[in-house]
């Protein structure tokens, strides 16, 4: 009698345990197939699993090794554009100094916007303003001025007005005449002056333009004018100097400068087709 009662009690407990295990398994299965992955460090499998080797599913979710087995090696979420949450949390908290700190930038920027900041940083170095792709020198304005003087033999003139006569006496080079650029020190700033032959379509023209050795914002504070005259004729141009952030080619392609057609340049030169003689005068001023 006693043994029969003990046996019945044991069987009853086993049946209850079986039903409890079945419900628990079903709950775990539901979690694995319907729920979103939990945040890093809050997995229901406990703190012990957090310390074990981590896995990452193809959709970017970080999982511990035990949780990976529970979801049967398949991501339970339908959102396939989710990045690795662990790395996102780390990178979003990082702040780094700008790489142009040595040029004067003291900004501390978030990691995810560092490249964009450095792309437009006002302290980023300037490229050498000389024409052509041959020179790859870059640096701040003071360094570039010394580079232009020493390596490109560019003359530096003090003052905000200029008057220069450009002569090309070789008939073979009149169509492609190019003169040495100049630097003007004016308002404690530097301006780079070009005068050269360019082609508009098939027609050669002579183009003069001024570039500001600084950023675009400050360049817009200045104006300049150039004029050429001789034999009762005069042509005048007024413009805004372009920053050397814009390349030499960009300025030429935009035709943003003083353009003298070749036929008119020959009239300014006295009508002699065998030589070119142009007297250019100009000035630089600051807008109030």
C-alpha positions in Angstrom: 0.0 0.0 0.0 2.8 2.3 1.0 4.8 1.5 -2.2 1.8 2.1 -4.4 1.2 5.5 -2.9 4.8 6.5 -3.3 4.9 5.3 -6.9 1.7 7.3 -7.7 3.2 10.4 -6.1 6.4 10.1 -8.1 4.6 9.6 -11.4 2.5 12.7 -10.7 5.6 14.8 -10.1 7.2 13.6 -13.3 4.1 14.5 -15.3 4.1 18.0 -13.8 7.8 18.4 -14.6 7.2 17.3 -18.2 4.4 19.8 -18.6 6.6 22.6 -17.1 9.5 21.7 -19.5 7.2 21.7 -22.5 5.8 25.2 -21.6 9.3 26.5 -21.0 10.6 25.2 -24.3 7.7 26.7 -26.1 8.3 30.1 -24.5 12.0 30.0 -25.5 11.0 29.0 -29.0 8.6 32.0 -29.2 11.3 34.3 -28.0 13.7 33.0 -30.6 11.4 33.3 -33.5 9.4 36.5 -32.9 11.2 38.9 -30.6 13.8 41.5 -31.6 17.4 40.9 -30.4 18.0 42.5 -27.0 20.4 45.3 -26.4 24.1 44.4 -25.8 24.5 43.1 -22.3 20.8 42.4 -21.7 20.5 38.9 -23.2 18.0 36.7 -21.4 20.7 33.9 -21.3 22.4 35.8 -18.5 25.5 37.5 -17.5 27.6 34.3 -17.9 27.0 34.3 -21.6 27.9 37.9 -22.0 31.5 37.1 -21.1 31.8 34.3 -23.6 32.8 34.7 -27.3 30.4 36.9 -29.2 28.9 36.3 -32.6 27.4 38.6 -35.2 24.6 37.6 -37.6 24.7 38.8 -41.3 22.3 41.6 -40.4 24.7 43.1 -37.9 23.3 41.9 -34.6 25.7 40.9 -31.9 24.9 37.6 -30.2 26.6 35.3 -27.7 27.4 31.8 -28.7 24.5 30.2 -26.6 22.0 32.6 -28.1 23.2 31.8 -31.6 22.2 28.1 -31.0 18.8 29.1 -29.6 17.9 31.0 -32.7 19.1 28.1 -34.9 21.8 30.2 -36.6 19.1 32.3 -38.2 18.3 36.0 -37.6 14.8 36.3 -36.0 14.2 39.9 -37.2 12.9 41.1 -40.5 14.8 44.4 -40.4 17.8 43.7 -42.6 19.4 47.2 -42.5 20.3 47.2 -38.8 24.0 47.8 -38.2 26.1 46.2 -35.5 24.7 47.8 -32.4 27.8 47.2 -30.4 30.1 49.0 -32.8 27.5 51.8 -33.3 27.4 52.5 -29.6 31.1 52.6 -29.4 31.7 54.9 -32.4 28.8 57.3 -31.5 30.6 57.9 -28.2 34.0 58.6 -29.7 35.2 62.2 -30.2 38.5 62.9 -32.0 40.5 66.0 -32.8 40.6 67.3 -36.3 43.7 66.2 -38.2 44.4 69.9 -39.2 45.1 70.7 -35.5 48.6 71.7 -36.5 47.2 74.4 -38.8 45.0 75.9 -36.1 41.8 73.9 -35.9 41.0 73.0 -32.2 37.6 71.4 -32.9 36.8 68.0 -31.2 34.3 66.3 -33.5 32.3 63.0 -33.2 33.9 60.1 -35.0 31.1 59.6 -37.5 31.3 63.3 -38.8 35.1 63.6 -38.7 35.7 63.0 -42.4 33.0 65.5 -43.4 34.4 68.1 -41.0 38.0 67.7 -42.4 36.7 67.9 -45.9 35.4 71.4 -45.3 37.7 72.5 -42.4 38.7 76.2 -42.9 42.1 75.3 -41.5 42.8 72.6 -44.1 46.0 73.3 -46.2 45.9 75.1 -49.5 47.2 73.6 -52.7 49.9 75.5 -54.7 48.0 78.0 -56.9 50.4 77.6 -59.9 48.9 76.4 -63.2 49.1 72.8 -64.1 49.1 69.5 -62.1 52.9 69.3 -61.8 53.2 70.9 -58.4 51.7 69.0 -55.5 52.9 71.2 -52.6 50.3 72.3 -50.0 50.4 74.2 -46.8 49.3 77.4 -45.1 49.4 80.8 -46.8 52.7 81.8 -45.3 54.4 78.6 -46.4 52.9 78.8 -50.0 54.1 82.4 -50.4 57.7 81.3 -49.6 57.3 78.3 -51.9 56.1 80.5 -54.8 59.0 82.9 -54.3 61.7 80.3 -54.0 60.6 77.4 -56.2 58.5 79.1 -58.9 60.4 82.5 -58.9 57.2 84.5 -58.5 57.7 88.2 -57.9 56.0 89.8 -54.9 54.7 93.5 -55.0 53.5 95.6 -52.2 50.4 97.8 -52.8 46.8 97.7 -54.0 47.4 99.1 -57.4 49.4 97.9 -60.3 50.4 98.9 -63.9 52.3 96.4 -66.1 53.1 96.2 -69.7 53.0 92.8 -71.2 55.0 92.3 -74.4 55.4 89.3 -76.6 57.5 90.0 -79.6 57.9 86.5 -81.0 55.3 86.1 -83.8 55.3 82.3 -83.2 54.3 82.7 -79.5 51.7 85.4 -79.7 48.8 82.9 -80.0 49.9 81.1 -76.8 51.5 83.8 -74.8 51.7 83.3 -71.0 53.3 85.6 -68.5 54.8 85.0 -65.1 52.2 85.3 -62.3 52.6 87.9 -59.5 51.7 88.2 -55.9 50.3 91.4 -54.5 50.5 92.2 -50.7 47.4 94.3 -50.0 45.4 94.8 -46.8 47.8 92.4 -45.1 46.6 89.7 -47.5 48.1 88.1 -50.6 46.5 88.1 -54.1 47.8 85.9 -57.0 47.6 87.5 -60.4 47.4 85.5 -63.7 47.6 86.7 -67.3 47.7 84.1 -70.1 46.2 82.8 -73.3 43.1 80.6 -73.2 40.8 79.3 -75.9 37.1 79.9 -76.1 36.1 77.3 -78.5 38.6 77.6 -81.3 39.4 81.3 -80.8 42.4 82.3 -78.6 41.8 85.1 -76.1 43.9 86.7 -73.4 42.6 86.3 -69.8 43.6 88.1 -66.7 42.2 87.2 -63.2 43.0 87.6 -59.6 42.9 84.9 -56.9 42.7 85.5 -53.2 45.2 83.5 -51.1 42.7 82.5 -48.4 39.2 81.0 -48.0 36.1 81.8 -50.0 34.3 83.7 -47.2 37.1 86.3 -46.9 37.6 86.4 -50.7 34.1 87.8 -51.1 35.0 90.8 -49.0 37.3 92.2 -51.8 36.9 93.6 -55.3 39.3 94.3 -58.1 39.3 96.0 -61.5 41.6 95.7 -64.5 41.7 97.9 -67.6 43.6 98.0 -70.8 43.7 100.9 -73.2 45.6 102.3 -76.2 45.0 104.0 -79.5 41.8 105.6 -78.3 40.3 102.4 -77.0 39.7 101.1 -73.5 38.3 98.0 -71.9 37.5 97.7 -68.2 36.6 94.7 -66.0 35.5 94.5 -62.4 35.2 91.3 -60.4 35.5 89.4 -57.1 38.8 87.5 -56.6 38.4 83.8 -56.5 39.8 81.8 -53.6 42.7 79.5 -54.3 40.5 76.8 -53.0 39.2 76.9 -56.6 41.7 75.4 -58.9 43.3 77.3 -61.8 41.4 75.2 -64.3 38.0 75.9 -62.5 38.5 79.7 -62.9 39.5 79.3 -66.6 36.5 77.1 -67.4 34.1 79.6 -65.7 35.6 82.5 -67.7 35.5 84.5 -64.4 38.1 87.1 -65.4 39.1 89.9 -67.7 38.9 88.5 -71.3 40.5 90.3 -74.2 39.7 88.9 -77.7 42.8 88.4 -79.8 41.7 90.8 -82.5 41.0 93.6 -80.0 44.4 92.8 -78.3 46.1 93.5 -81.6 44.3 96.9 -81.9 45.5 97.7 -78.4 49.0 96.7 -79.5 49.0 99.2 -82.4 47.5 96.9 -85.1 50.8 95.0 -85.5 50.0 91.3 -85.9 53.6 90.4 -85.4 53.8 91.4 -81.7 51.6 91.8 -78.6 51.9 94.9 -76.3 49.3 95.3 -73.7 49.4 97.9 -70.9 47.3 96.6 -68.0 46.4 98.6 -65.0 44.4 97.6 -62.0 43.5 98.0 -58.3 42.3 96.0 -55.3 39.9 97.3 -52.7 37.9 96.1 -49.8 34.1 96.3 -49.7 32.7 98.2 -46.7 
